[in-house]
Amino acid sequence: MNRSVIADTGPLVALFDRGDAFHAWAKDCLGRVMEPLLTSEAVLGEVFFLLSALPGSRAAFAQFWAEGALRVALDAQAHRDSLVGLLRKYADTPMSLADATVVRLCEFNRQAVVWALDRHFRIYRQLGRKTIPLLDWPRE
């Protein structure tokens, strides 16, 4: 795939947690995308937290990041007003900060697709009204 891919928390956790129901799907997707994946510090924080009970998986994820497979491509402070606006707009969803950063990344990487498991990405809109292009959704 020649488009940039913005990684959300779910697929990254699935990729490094062999017991995750979406592990095989995540591995298959990763094999078809260009690296580095774009992400945010909020997403990294969620992934490290969710993998905390799996020290080997957490270490493997840290190595994945250290090798440059993930690139933090958003300065939350610089985008604070837009992020707060998204959090207010989707307060009833409720939108996490990580989700808001992924939506914001879409807004200035318009050719990118989002790699997510969170169904809220079918509801969220970028730039007010545009749907968010998603990488393959897993078979359910």
DSSP file (Angstrom, degrees, kcal/mol; ACC not computed):
  #  RESIDUE AA STRUCTURE BP1 BP2  ACC     N-H-->O    O-->H-N    N-H-->O    O-->H-N    TCO  KAPPA ALPHA  PHI   PSI    X-CA   Y-CA   Z-CA
    1    1 A M              0   0    0      0, 0.0    33,-0.4     0, 0.0     4,-0.1   0.000 360.0 360.0 360.0 132.0    0.0    0.0    0.0
    2    2 A N        +     0   0    0     31,-0.1     2,-0.2     2,-0.1    31,-0.1   0.553 360.0  92.7 -92.3  -9.4    1.4    3.4   -1.0
    3    3 A R  S    S-     0   0    0      1,-0.1    31,-0.5   109,-0.0   109,-0.1  -0.549  84.5-104.4 -84.1 149.9   -0.7    5.5    1.3
    4    4 A S        -     0   0    0     -2,-0.2   109,-2.2    29,-0.1     2,-0.5  -0.410  33.9-141.8 -66.4 150.1    0.4    6.5    4.7
    5    5 A V  E     -a  113   0A   0     31,-0.4    33,-3.0    29,-0.3     2,-0.6  -0.973   4.7-152.6-121.0 129.0   -1.2    4.6    7.6
    6    6 A I  E     -ab 114  38A   0    107,-3.0   109,-3.2    -2,-0.5     2,-0.5  -0.894  20.0-144.5 -99.9 119.2   -2.2    6.2   10.8
    7    7 A A  E     -a  115   0A   0     31,-3.2    33,-0.3    -2,-0.6     2,-0.2  -0.731  12.3-164.6 -94.2 127.7   -2.2    3.6   13.6
    8    8 A D     >  -     0   0    0    107,-2.6     4,-1.0    -2,-0.5    91,-0.0  -0.434  37.6 -95.8 -94.2 177.3   -4.7    3.6   16.4
    9    9 A T  H  > S+     0   0    0      1,-0.2     4,-2.4    -2,-0.2     3,-0.3   0.914 109.8  62.6 -62.9 -50.3   -4.4    1.6   19.7
   10   10 A G  H  > S+     0   0    0      1,-0.2     4,-2.6     2,-0.2     5,-0.2   0.873 104.7  43.0 -52.2 -53.1   -6.4   -1.5   18.9
   11   11 A P  H  > S+     0   0    0      0, 0.0     4,-2.3     0, 0.0    -1,-0.2   0.855 113.4  53.1 -65.5 -32.4   -4.4   -2.9   16.0
   12   12 A L  H  X S+     0   0    0     -4,-1.0     4,-1.3    -3,-0.3    -2,-0.2   0.916 111.1  45.7 -68.4 -41.2   -1.1   -2.2   17.7
   13   13 A V  H  X S+     0   0    0     -4,-2.4     4,-1.4     1,-0.2     3,-0.5   0.941 113.5  50.1 -63.1 -46.4   -2.2   -4.1   20.8
   14   14 A A  H  < S+     0   0    0     -4,-2.6     6,-0.3    -5,-0.2     3,-0.2   0.874 106.4  56.6 -59.8 -37.8   -3.5   -6.9   18.7
   15   15 A L  H  < S+     0   0    0     -4,-2.3    -1,-0.2     1,-0.2    -2,-0.2   0.855 116.6  33.7 -62.3 -36.1   -0.2   -7.1   16.8
   16   16 A F  H  < S+     0   0    0     -4,-1.3     2,-0.7    -3,-0.5    -1,-0.2   0.472 105.6  74.0-103.6  -3.5    1.8   -7.6   20.0
   17   17 A D    ><  -     0   0    0     -4,-1.4     3,-2.2    -3,-0.2     6,-0.1  -0.891  60.2-167.7-111.6 100.7   -0.7   -9.7   22.0
   18   18 A R  T 3  S+     0   0    0     -2,-0.7    -1,-0.1     1,-0.3     6,-0.1   0.712  87.4  58.0 -61.6 -20.4   -0.8  -13.2   20.5
   19   19 A G  T 3  S+     0   0    0     -3,-0.1    -1,-0.3     4,-0.1     2,-0.2   0.497  80.6 112.0 -86.8  -4.8   -3.9  -13.9   22.6
   20   20 A D  S X  S-     0   0    0     -3,-2.2     3,-1.9    -6,-0.3     4,-0.3  -0.472  73.8-129.5 -72.0 138.9   -5.8  -11.1   21.0
   21   21 A A  T 3  S+     0   0    0      1,-0.3     4,-0.2    -2,-0.2     3,-0.2   0.729 109.2  46.6 -59.9 -22.3   -8.7  -12.1   18.8
   22   22 A F  T 3> S+     0   0    0      1,-0.1     4,-2.7     2,-0.1    -1,-0.3   0.206  78.1 109.0-106.3  15.0   -7.4   -9.8   16.1
   23   23 A H  H <> S+     0   0    0     -3,-1.9     4,-2.4     1,-0.2     5,-0.2   0.934  80.8  45.3 -58.1 -50.6   -3.7  -10.8   16.2
   24   24 A A  H  > S+     0   0    0     -4,-0.3     4,-2.4     1,-0.2    -1,-0.2   0.907 113.8  50.4 -62.2 -41.6   -3.7  -12.7   12.9
   25   25 A W  H  > S+     0   0    0     -4,-0.2     4,-2.6     2,-0.2    -1,-0.2   0.925 110.1  49.9 -60.8 -45.2   -5.6   -9.8   11.2
   26   26 A A  H  X S+     0   0    0     -4,-2.7     4,-2.6     1,-0.2    -2,-0.2   0.908 110.7  49.4 -62.5 -43.0   -3.1   -7.2   12.6
   27   27 A K  H  X S+     0   0    0     -4,-2.4     4,-1.7     2,-0.2    -1,-0.2   0.914 111.3  50.0 -61.6 -42.9   -0.1   -9.2   11.3
   28   28 A D  H  < S+     0   0    0     -4,-2.4     4,-0.4     1,-0.2    -2,-0.2   0.926 112.0  47.5 -61.8 -45.5   -1.7   -9.6    7.9
   29   29 A C  H >< S+     0   0    0     -4,-2.6     3,-2.0     1,-0.2     4,-0.5   0.928 108.3  54.3 -61.5 -46.1   -2.4   -5.8    7.7
   30   30 A L  H >< S+     0   0    0     -4,-2.6     3,-1.1     1,-0.3    -1,-0.2   0.860 101.8  59.6 -59.1 -35.1    1.1   -4.9    8.8
   31   31 A G  T 3< S+     0   0    0     -4,-1.7    -1,-0.3     1,-0.2    -2,-0.2   0.639 108.7  45.3 -67.4 -12.8    2.6   -7.0    6.0
   32   32 A R  T <  S+     0   0    0     -3,-2.0     2,-0.3    -4,-0.4    -1,-0.2   0.392  99.0  82.3-111.7   1.7    0.7   -4.9    3.5
   33   33 A V  S <  S-     0   0    0     -3,-1.1     2,-0.3    -4,-0.5   -31,-0.1  -0.757  76.2-113.4-112.0 156.8    1.4   -1.4    4.7
   34   34 A M        -     0   0    0    -31,-0.5   -29,-0.3   -33,-0.4    -2,-0.1  -0.645  46.5-104.9 -80.5 137.6    4.3    1.0    4.3
   35   35 A E  S    S+     0   0    0     -2,-0.3     2,-0.1     2,-0.1    35,-0.1  -0.770  88.8  63.0 -99.5 154.9    6.3    1.8    7.4
   36   36 A P  S    S-     0   0    0      0, 0.0   -31,-0.4     0, 0.0     2,-0.3   0.447  71.9-149.7 -82.1 151.4    6.6    4.0    9.3
   37   37 A L  E     - c   0  70A   0     32,-3.3    34,-3.2    -2,-0.1     2,-0.3  -0.619  16.5-126.9 -77.2 143.1    3.1    4.0   10.7
   38   38 A L  E     +bc   6  71A   0    -33,-3.0   -31,-3.2    -2,-0.3     2,-0.3  -0.725  44.4 142.9 -91.0 144.1    2.0    7.4   11.9
   39   39 A T  E     - c   0  72A   0     32,-2.0    34,-2.8    -2,-0.3     2,-0.3  -0.875  38.3-109.8-158.8-169.5    0.7    7.7   15.4
   40   40 A S     >  -     0   0    0    -33,-0.3     4,-2.2    -2,-0.3     5,-0.1  -0.864  29.3-110.2-131.6 165.7    0.5   10.0   18.4
   41   41 A E  H  > S+     0   0    0     33,-0.5     4,-2.6    -2,-0.3     5,-0.2   0.839 118.0  59.2 -64.3 -32.5    1.9    9.9   21.9
   42   42 A A  H  > S+     0   0    0      2,-0.2     4,-1.9     1,-0.2    56,-0.2   0.903 106.7  46.7 -63.5 -40.4   -1.6    9.4   23.3
   43   43 A V  H  > S+     0   0    0      2,-0.2     4,-2.6     1,-0.2    -2,-0.2   0.932 111.0  51.9 -65.9 -45.8   -1.8    6.1   21.2
   44   44 A L  H  X S+     0   0    0     -4,-2.2     4,-2.8     1,-0.2     5,-0.2   0.923 108.4  52.0 -55.9 -44.6    1.6    5.0   22.4
   45   45 A G  H  X S+     0   0    0     -4,-2.6     4,-2.1     1,-0.2    -1,-0.2   0.906 110.3  47.5 -59.6 -43.3    0.5    5.6   26.0
   46   46 A E  H  X S+     0   0    0     -4,-1.9     4,-2.9     2,-0.2     5,-0.2   0.921 112.3  49.5 -64.4 -43.4   -2.6    3.5   25.6
   47   47 A V  H  X S+     0   0    0     -4,-2.6     4,-1.9     1,-0.2    -2,-0.2   0.946 111.2  48.2 -63.1 -48.2   -0.7    0.7   23.9
   48   48 A F  H  < S+     0   0    0     -4,-2.8    -1,-0.2     1,-0.2     4,-0.2   0.900 114.2  47.8 -59.0 -40.2    2.0    0.6   26.6
   49   49 A F  H >< S+     0   0    0     -4,-2.1     3,-1.5    -5,-0.2     4,-0.3   0.944 112.1  47.9 -65.4 -47.5   -0.7    0.5   29.3
   50   50 A L  H 3< S+     0   0    0     -4,-2.9     3,-0.4     1,-0.3    -1,-0.2   0.757 114.1  47.3 -68.6 -23.8   -2.7   -2.2   27.6
   51   51 A L  T >< S+     0   0    0     -4,-1.9     3,-2.1    -5,-0.2     7,-0.5   0.371  81.4 103.3 -93.7   4.8    0.3   -4.4   27.1
   52   52 A S  T <  S+     0   0    0     -3,-1.5    -1,-0.2     1,-0.3    -2,-0.1   0.775  77.0  54.6 -62.3 -26.4    1.6   -3.9   30.7
   53   53 A A  T 3  S+     0   0    0     -3,-0.4    -1,-0.3    -4,-0.3    -2,-0.1   0.523 104.8  59.1 -82.4  -4.4    0.4   -7.3   31.8
   54   54 A L    <>  -     0   0    0     -3,-2.1     4,-2.8     1,-0.1     3,-0.4  -0.734  65.8-179.8-123.8  79.9    2.4   -8.9   29.0
   55   55 A P  H  > S+     0   0    0      0, 0.0     4,-2.4     0, 0.0     5,-0.2   0.835  81.6  50.0 -54.4 -38.9    6.1   -7.8   29.6
   56   56 A G  H  > S+     0   0    0      2,-0.2     4,-2.1     1,-0.2     5,-0.1   0.903 113.3  45.9 -67.1 -39.9    7.4   -9.6   26.5
   57   57 A S  H  > S+     0   0    0     -3,-0.4     4,-2.4     2,-0.2    -1,-0.2   0.895 112.1  51.5 -67.8 -40.4    4.8   -8.1   24.3
   58   58 A R  H  X S+     0   0    0     -4,-2.8     4,-2.4    -7,-0.5    -2,-0.2   0.917 110.9  48.0 -62.6 -43.4    5.4   -4.7   25.8
   59   59 A A  H  X S+     0   0    0     -4,-2.4     4,-2.2    -5,-0.2    -2,-0.2   0.892 110.8  51.3 -64.3 -40.2    9.2   -5.0   25.2
   60   60 A A  H  X S+     0   0    0     -4,-2.1     4,-2.2     2,-0.2    -2,-0.2   0.890 110.2  49.5 -64.9 -38.7    8.6   -6.1   21.6
   61   61 A F  H  X S+     0   0    0     -4,-2.4     4,-2.3     2,-0.2    -2,-0.2   0.917 109.1  52.0 -65.6 -42.3    6.3   -3.1   21.0
   62   62 A A  H  X S+     0   0    0     -4,-2.4     4,-2.8     1,-0.2    -2,-0.2   0.897 110.6  48.4 -59.6 -40.4    9.0   -0.8   22.5
   63   63 A Q  H  X S+     0   0    0     -4,-2.2     4,-2.3     2,-0.2    -1,-0.2   0.897 107.7  54.9 -66.6 -40.5   11.5   -2.3   20.1
   64   64 A F  H  <>S+     0   0    0     -4,-2.2     5,-1.9     2,-0.2     6,-0.4   0.913 113.2  42.5 -56.5 -45.6    9.1   -1.8   17.2
   65   65 A W  H ><5S+     0   0    0     -4,-2.3     3,-1.7     1,-0.2     5,-0.4   0.924 112.4  53.2 -67.6 -45.5    8.9    1.8   18.1
   66   66 A A  H 3<5S+     0   0    0     -4,-2.8    -2,-0.2     1,-0.3    -1,-0.2   0.821 103.9  57.3 -61.6 -31.9   12.7    2.2   18.7
   67   67 A E  T 3<5S-     0   0    0     -4,-2.3    -1,-0.3    -5,-0.1    -2,-0.2   0.499 120.7-107.7 -79.1  -2.9   13.4    0.7   15.3
   68   68 A G  T < 5S+     0   0    0     -3,-1.7    -3,-0.2    -4,-0.2    -2,-0.1   0.602  82.1 127.8  91.5  11.3   11.4    3.4   13.6
   69   69 A A  S   <S+     0   0    0     -5,-1.9   -32,-3.3   -33,-0.1     2,-0.4   0.734  75.6  46.3 -72.7 -20.0    8.3    1.4   12.6
   70   70 A L  E    S-c   37   0A   0     -6,-0.4     2,-0.5    -5,-0.4   -32,-0.2  -0.966  71.1-164.3-120.5 138.2    6.2    4.0   14.3
   71   71 A R  E     -c   38   0A   0    -34,-3.2   -32,-2.0    -2,-0.4     2,-0.6  -0.978  20.3-134.1-125.1 121.3    6.6    7.7   13.9
   72   72 A V  E     +c   39   0A   0     -2,-0.5   -32,-0.2   -34,-0.2   -34,-0.1  -0.623  31.8 173.8 -70.9 116.2    4.9   10.1   16.4
   73   73 A A        +     0   0    0    -34,-2.8     2,-0.4    -2,-0.6   -33,-0.1   0.029  47.5  69.7-120.0  25.1    3.5   12.6   13.9
   74   74 A L        -     0   0    0    -35,-0.2     2,-0.9     4,-0.0   -33,-0.5  -0.964  57.4-153.8-148.3 128.0    1.5   14.9   16.1
   75   75 A D     >  -     0   0    0     -2,-0.4     4,-1.4     1,-0.2     3,-0.3  -0.883  15.0-160.5 -96.5 104.4    2.4   17.5   18.7
   76   76 A A  T  4 S+     0   0    0     -2,-0.9     7,-0.2     1,-0.2     3,-0.2   0.850  88.3  54.8 -58.4 -37.0   -0.7   17.6   20.9
   77   77 A Q  T >4 S+     0   0    0      1,-0.2     3,-1.3     2,-0.2     4,-0.3   0.921 107.0  50.0 -63.8 -42.4    0.2   20.9   22.4
   78   78 A A  T 34 S+     0   0    0     -3,-0.3    -1,-0.2     1,-0.3    -2,-0.2   0.776 119.5  38.0 -65.9 -25.4    0.4   22.5   18.9
   79   79 A H  T 3X S+     0   0    0     -4,-1.4     4,-2.6    -3,-0.2    -1,-0.3   0.142  81.3 121.5-109.9  16.9   -3.0   21.0   18.1
   80   80 A R  H <> S+     0   0    0     -3,-1.3     4,-2.9     1,-0.2     5,-0.3   0.877  72.2  49.1 -50.8 -49.7   -4.5   21.6   21.5
   81   81 A D  H  > S+     0   0    0     -4,-0.3     4,-2.1     1,-0.2    -1,-0.2   0.907 113.9  46.0 -62.6 -42.0   -7.5   23.7   20.3
   82   82 A S  H  > S+     0   0    0     -3,-0.2     4,-2.2     2,-0.2    -1,-0.2   0.900 113.8  49.4 -65.9 -40.5   -8.4   21.3   17.6
   83   83 A L  H  X S+     0   0    0     -4,-2.6     4,-2.6     2,-0.2    -2,-0.2   0.923 111.1  48.3 -65.8 -44.2   -8.1   18.3   19.9
   84   84 A V  H  X S+     0   0    0     -4,-2.9     4,-2.2    -5,-0.2    -1,-0.2   0.898 110.2  53.6 -62.9 -39.1  -10.3   20.0   22.6
   85   85 A G  H  X S+     0   0    0     -4,-2.1     4,-2.5    -5,-0.3    -2,-0.2   0.910 110.1  46.5 -60.8 -43.0  -12.8   20.9   19.9
   86   86 A L  H  X S+     0   0    0     -4,-2.2     4,-2.4     2,-0.2    -2,-0.2   0.914 110.7  52.4 -65.2 -43.1  -13.0   17.2   18.8
   87   87 A L  H  < S+     0   0    0     -4,-2.6     8,-0.3     1,-0.2    -2,-0.2   0.875 112.9  45.2 -61.9 -37.2  -13.3   16.0   22.4
   88   88 A R  H >< S+     0   0    0     -4,-2.2     3,-1.3    -5,-0.2     4,-0.2   0.924 111.8  51.7 -69.9 -44.8  -16.2   18.4   22.9
   89   89 A K  H 3< S+     0   0    0     -4,-2.5     3,-0.3     1,-0.3    -2,-0.2   0.888 120.2  33.9 -59.6 -40.8  -17.9   17.5   19.7
   90   90 A Y  T ><>S+     0   0    0     -4,-2.4     3,-1.9     1,-0.2     5,-1.1  -0.007  78.0 123.4-106.8  28.1  -17.8   13.8   20.4
   91   91 A A  T < 5S+     0   0    0     -3,-1.3    -1,-0.2     1,-0.3    -2,-0.1   0.791  74.2  54.9 -60.4 -28.6  -18.2   13.9   24.2
   92   92 A D  T 3 5S+     0   0    0     -3,-0.3    -1,-0.3    -4,-0.2    -2,-0.1   0.509 109.2  47.1 -83.5  -3.3  -21.3   11.7   24.0
   93   93 A T  T < 5S-     0   0    0     -3,-1.9    -1,-0.2     2,-0.0    -2,-0.2   0.927 113.4-124.0 -75.3 -44.3  -19.3    8.9   22.1
   94   94 A P  T   5 -     0   0    0      0, 0.0     2,-0.4     0, 0.0    -3,-0.2   0.733  30.9-157.4 -83.5 145.1  -17.1    9.3   24.3
   95   95 A M      < -     0   0    0     -5,-1.1     2,-0.1    -8,-0.3    -5,-0.0  -0.688   9.2-140.4 -86.4 134.3  -14.0   10.1   22.3
   96   96 A S     >  -     0   0    0     -2,-0.4     4,-2.3     1,-0.1     5,-0.2  -0.482  25.3-111.3 -84.8 164.3  -10.6    9.4   23.9
   97   97 A L  H  > S+     0   0    0      1,-0.2     4,-2.4     2,-0.2     5,-0.2   0.899 120.8  55.5 -60.9 -39.3   -7.6   11.7   23.5
   98   98 A A  H  > S+     0   0    0    -56,-0.2     4,-1.9     1,-0.2    -1,-0.2   0.927 107.5  48.6 -60.0 -44.5   -6.0    9.0   21.4
   99   99 A D  H  > S+     0   0    0      1,-0.2     4,-2.5     2,-0.2    -1,-0.2   0.923 109.8  52.3 -60.8 -43.7   -9.0    8.9   19.1
  100  100 A A  H  X S+     0   0    0     -4,-2.3     4,-2.6     1,-0.2    -1,-0.2   0.892 108.4  50.7 -60.5 -39.4   -8.9   12.7   18.8
  101  101 A T  H  X S+     0   0    0     -4,-2.4     4,-2.4     2,-0.2    -1,-0.2   0.876 109.3  50.8 -67.7 -35.2   -5.2   12.6   17.9
  102  102 A V  H  X S+     0   0    0     -4,-1.9     4,-1.8     2,-0.2    -2,-0.2   0.929 111.4  47.4 -66.6 -44.4   -5.9   10.0   15.2
  103  103 A V  H  X S+     0   0    0     -4,-2.5     4,-1.5     1,-0.2    -2,-0.2   0.928 112.4  50.1 -61.0 -43.9   -8.7   12.1   13.7
  104  104 A R  H  X S+     0   0    0     -4,-2.6     4,-0.9     1,-0.2    -2,-0.2   0.889 106.3  55.0 -63.6 -39.0   -6.5   15.2   13.8
  105  105 A L  H >X S+     0   0    0     -4,-2.4     4,-0.7     1,-0.2     3,-0.6   0.881 105.8  53.8 -59.5 -37.3   -3.7   13.3   12.1
  106  106 A C  H >< S+     0   0    0     -4,-1.8     3,-0.6     1,-0.2    -1,-0.2   0.864  99.6  62.9 -62.2 -36.0   -6.2   12.5    9.3
  107  107 A E  H 3< S+     0   0    0     -4,-1.5    -1,-0.2     1,-0.3     3,-0.2   0.771 115.0  29.0 -67.8 -25.6   -7.0   16.2    8.9
  108  108 A F  H << S+     0   0    0     -4,-0.9    -1,-0.3    -3,-0.6    -2,-0.2   0.324 119.1  55.5-117.2   9.7   -3.5   17.1    7.8
  109  109 A N    X<  +     0   0    0     -4,-0.7     3,-2.2    -3,-0.6    -1,-0.2  -0.614  68.7 169.3-127.0  68.5   -2.5   13.7    6.2
  110  110 A R  T 3  S+     0   0    0      1,-0.3    -1,-0.1    -3,-0.2    -4,-0.1   0.639  70.8  52.7 -66.8 -17.0   -5.4   13.7    3.8
  111  111 A Q  T 3  S+     0   0    0     -3,-0.1    -1,-0.3     2,-0.1     2,-0.1   0.481  91.5 103.3 -92.7  -3.0   -4.2   10.7    1.7
  112  112 A A    <   -     0   0    0     -3,-2.2     2,-0.3    -6,-0.2  -107,-0.2  -0.339  59.9-144.5 -79.6 158.5   -3.7    8.5    4.8
  113  113 A V  E     -a    5   0A   0   -109,-2.2  -107,-3.0    19,-0.1     2,-0.5  -0.884  18.6-121.0-116.8 155.1   -5.9    5.7    6.0
  114  114 A V  E     -ad   6 134A   0     19,-3.0    21,-3.1    -2,-0.3     2,-0.8  -0.825  10.3-152.3-101.3 133.2   -6.6    4.8    9.6
  115  115 A W  E     +a    7   0A   0   -109,-3.2  -107,-2.6    -2,-0.5     2,-0.3  -0.890  43.5 139.7-102.5 102.9   -5.8    1.4   11.0
  116  116 A A        -     0   0    0     -2,-0.8    -2,-0.0    19,-0.2  -109,-0.0  -0.960  49.9-163.3-145.6 156.7   -8.3    1.0   13.8
  117  117 A L        +     0   0    0     -2,-0.3     2,-0.4    20,-0.1    -1,-0.1   0.510  65.1 108.3-109.1 -17.9  -10.5   -1.5   15.5
  118  118 A D    >   -     0   0    0      1,-0.2     3,-1.8     2,-0.1     4,-0.1  -0.479  61.7-150.5 -68.6 118.1  -12.6    1.1   17.3
  119  119 A R  G >  S+     0   0    0     -2,-0.4     3,-2.0     1,-0.3     4,-0.4   0.669  87.3  80.2 -65.3 -16.8  -16.0    1.3   15.7
  120  120 A H  G >> S+     0   0    0      1,-0.3     4,-2.9     2,-0.2     3,-1.7   0.768  75.9  73.6 -62.7 -22.6  -16.3    5.0   16.6
  121  121 A F  G <4 S+     0   0    0     -3,-1.8    11,-0.5     1,-0.3    -1,-0.3   0.671  88.8  60.3 -67.4 -13.0  -14.1    5.7   13.6
  122  122 A R  G <4 S+     0   0    0     -3,-2.0    -1,-0.3    -4,-0.1    -2,-0.2   0.692 112.8  38.3 -79.3 -19.9  -17.2    5.0   11.5
  123  123 A I  T <4 S+     0   0    0     -3,-1.7    -2,-0.2    -4,-0.4    -3,-0.1   0.835  97.7  89.4 -95.4 -43.1  -18.9    7.9   13.3
  124  124 A Y     <  -     0   0    0     -4,-2.9     8,-0.5     1,-0.1     2,-0.4  -0.147  61.4-155.1 -58.0 151.2  -16.1   10.4   13.6
  125  125 A R  E     -E  131   0B   0      6,-0.1     3,-0.5     3,-0.1     2,-0.4  -0.967   7.5-137.1-128.2 145.6  -15.6   12.9   10.8
  126  126 A Q  E >> S+E  130   0B   0      4,-3.0     4,-2.0    -2,-0.4     3,-0.7  -0.794  88.1   8.7 -99.2 147.2  -12.5   14.8    9.8
  127  127 A L  T 34 S-     0   0    0     -2,-0.4     2,-0.8     1,-0.3    -1,-0.2   0.829 130.0 -67.8  53.1  34.4  -12.7   18.4    8.9
  128  128 A G  T 34 S+     0   0    0     -3,-0.5    -1,-0.3     1,-0.2    -3,-0.1  -0.237 128.3  22.1  90.3 -46.7  -16.2   18.5   10.2
  129  129 A R  T <4 S+     0   0    0     -2,-0.8     2,-0.3    -3,-0.7    -2,-0.2   0.569  87.6 105.6-133.8 -14.6  -18.0   16.3    7.6
  130  130 A K  E  <  -E  126   0B   0     -4,-2.0    -4,-3.0     1,-0.1    -2,-0.1  -0.553  66.2-121.5 -81.8 134.2  -15.6   14.0    5.7
  131  131 A T  E     -E  125   0B   0     -2,-0.3    -6,-0.1    -6,-0.2    -9,-0.1  -0.276  27.9-113.1 -65.2 158.7  -15.6   10.3    6.6
  132  132 A I        -     0   0    0     -8,-0.5     2,-0.3   -11,-0.5    -1,-0.1  -0.850  26.2-125.9 -97.5 121.8  -12.4    8.8    7.7
  133  133 A P        -     0   0    0      0, 0.0   -19,-3.0     0, 0.0     2,-0.4  -0.510  30.5-156.1 -69.3 129.2  -10.8    6.3    5.3
  134  134 A L  B     -d  114   0A   0     -2,-0.3   -19,-0.2   -21,-0.2     3,-0.2  -0.847  13.5-124.6-111.5 142.1  -10.2    3.0    7.1
  135  135 A L        -     0   0    0    -21,-3.1   -19,-0.2    -2,-0.4   -21,-0.1  -0.336  69.6 -45.5 -68.4 162.6   -7.7    0.2    6.4
  136  136 A D        -     0   0    0      1,-0.1    -1,-0.2   -21,-0.1   -20,-0.1   0.074  61.1-133.2 -34.0 130.4   -9.3   -3.2    6.1
  137  137 A W        -     0   0    0     -3,-0.2    -1,-0.1     1,-0.1   -20,-0.1  -0.735  30.4-105.4 -87.2 140.9  -11.8   -3.9    8.8
  138  138 A P        -     0   0    0      0, 0.0     2,-0.2     0, 0.0    -1,-0.1  -0.288  33.7-103.8 -67.5 150.5  -11.4   -7.4   10.3
  139  139 A R              0   0    0      1,-0.1  -114,-0.1    -3,-0.0    -3,-0.0  -0.524 360.0 360.0 -69.3 137.5  -13.8  -10.2    9.5
  140  140 A E              0   0    0     -2,-0.2    -1,-0.1    -3,-0.1     0, 0.0   0.422 360.0 360.0-110.1 360.0  -16.2  -10.7   12.4
